[in-house]
């Protein structure tokens, strides 16, 4: 990842999940949320990871 901006990437994946969910592309949204969760947990951001996890469960 350029400039090693994992926090920004996690945020971007989360937002891609929001957009996919709004378009009722639930499988795609879930993949984006899961990627965001993985990145957030890498830098121990459990609060934001829980937020992405909650949204991901809404897609299931």
Secondary structure as UniProt FT lines:
FT   HELIX           2..4
FT   HELIX           6..22
FT   TURN            23..24
FT   HELIX           26..42
FT   TURN            43..44
FT   HELIX           46..59
//
